[in-house]
Amino acid sequence: QVQLVESGGGVVHSGRSLRVSCAASGFMFSRYAMNWVRQAPGKGLEWVAVISYDGSNQYIADSVKGRFIISRDNYKDILYLQMNSLTIEDTAVYYCARDPLSYSSGRGDGFDIWGQGTMVTVSS
Amino acid sequence: QSVLIQPPSVSGTPGQRVTISCSGSNSNIGSNYVYWYQQFPGTAPKLLVDGNTQRPSGVPDRFSGSKSGSSASLAISGLRSEDEAEYYCVAWDDSLSGYVFGTGAKVTVL
């Protein structure tokens, strides 16, 4: 079945880096734009980044621009989020989510499939 | 930072109809589709309404979405205890070149 499984979360000190991954299965990963969405403890959802189906376009939220990089490996069916210069405010569950339309740039189609999330805790 | 405004809480009795509003601007709701998600504590969000008004397969027809100008609404008719959850609206924002989520609305069934 269609599935997204995040991994790579954990506890990291402020100022350090961490990369989280999202393994896709059950669908043609290379045809779909992919997103990262995060949720701080007890808070609402915040969109982080989107990458087009072929990786040629990325859009990043202002709150993480210059620190976070979204990328993908369409051979391994894996989505990545490289997080640098982490701060306590980056503590959150990080979800990957699929754009429902094939061959999309990722602008405005929403998200249909979500992973279970991976927790990232930034400590001081 | 959320730029779509939702009421923090909405409540109703079983069987009642409740509505959750989502207020945005011309650059987001006014120009793009709105999507609605349902989230239970400790779980990933689930798509409820796609493209302003469309219900994905498996979503009960008790849930309906609408949009007018730069605002949107989610209506839940025949409210049931299992509808107690957090509900979020989201839309692409052309000015920010990114998605903006609503502040979230918690539905309580009295």
Interface residues (C-beta under 8 A of the other chain):
Chain A: N35 V37 G44 L45 E46 W47 V50 Y59 I60 A61 D62 S63 Y95 P100 R107 G108 D109 G110 F111 D112 W114 G115 Q116 G117
Chain B: Q1 S2 N32 Y33 Y35 Y37 Q39 T43 A44 P45 K46 L47 D50 G51 P56 E86 Y88 V90 A91 W92 L96 S97 G98 Y99 V100 F101 G102 T103 G104
